[in-house]
Amino acid sequence: MSRPRQSVIEYRRYDFQDGLPVQIHNRMRWRISTVKSNRLHMHNCFEIGLCLSGRGRMNFGEEEVSFQAGDVLFVGRNVPHTTWSDPSGESEWEYIHLDPGRLMGEDAPEKKPLPPEMEQMFLDCHLILPSGSCPWAKGLAEGMIAEAADRASGYEAVERGLCEALFYRLFRLYSEEGDQMGDSRFRSSGLTPALEYVHRNYMNRFPLEELAGVCHMSPTHFRRRFQQQLGTNPLSYLHQVRMQKSRDLLRNTDLPIAEIAERVGYQSLSCFNRHFFELCGCTPSEWRTRHGEGRKAATVGLAGWDRPETADEIETRNLRDSGGAAP
């Protein structure tokens, strides 16, 4: 009998174009399957989602919440999550991905540093605001999507203004509710320092006890909490981040595979190949052939990243991840 695989948290990277730290998938409406994925995912950026139709549920690690048409989703960079629709039918969404630091912080034209509390909000925020009680969220999100679609004269400045207005309204909630009421939708999971540490140091060798140290936890408590909240263990998560970085290099560069392995933290090519096959289902060279830059199949396998997954894709992957044989 085959041994079930470790739970996987996908790390999805979005690159920003044209110098504007906002990416809006406005050329297609995302239809979210009614099948729940066993996998959670995280982004390298801040995500805003506008539910256009339908209803369903979202999972933020250990927390599950409902949504319906008109609601606006906010998800920070360090929050594992997944979305599925009610059995009655697929929900439709528009998504916005942003780099708040480049938009409003040191890299912005005005070069104004973000308050530390706002930086924390961008890492840990995970909430859905109903249009009935927070109509401003829906209005501002709709404005951002419309500006990106029309690209009229001066739209970059308008886009930045809409983003700033939305973020400061959100920060007002964070300050008034998150601090005073201990609102868990804004509160850090306690693992944020470890996640940030992994993303800054994935290419280096370091003892996993170091991750517990940056979170001010004992190693035993850290490993237990990590497993509970992220559904995987710290070592598996490190390998997943390394695999994502390696796929970026395989897709966008012509570097030899041995050099890519070394760059993402593996001293042994055989070790890199083994972990790559376990997580990606193929060898690095096979993956590059299918997904390398400029090839027709460049988006194959990126379901849920460049396009939404279908119900059949989710069911097949859930079966494979549980140790069963894919049909």
Buried (B, 14 or more C-beta within 10 A) or exposed (E): EEEEEBBBBBBBEBEBEEEBBBBBBBEEBBBBBBBBBBBBBBBBBBBBBBBBBBBBBBBBBEBEBEBBBBBBBBBBBBBBBBBBBBEEEBBBBBBBBBBBBBBBBEEBEEEEEBEEEBBBBBBBBBBBBBBEEBEBBBBBBBBBBBBBEEEEEEBBEBBBBBBBBBBEBBBEBBBEBBEEEEBBBBBBBBBBBBBBBBBEBBEEEEEBEEBBBBBEBEBEEBBEBBBEBBBBBBEBBBBBBBBBBBBBBBBEBEBEBBEBBBBBBBEEBEEBBEBBBBBBEBEBEEBBEBBBEEEEEBEEBBBBBBEBBBEEBBBBBBBBBEEEEEE
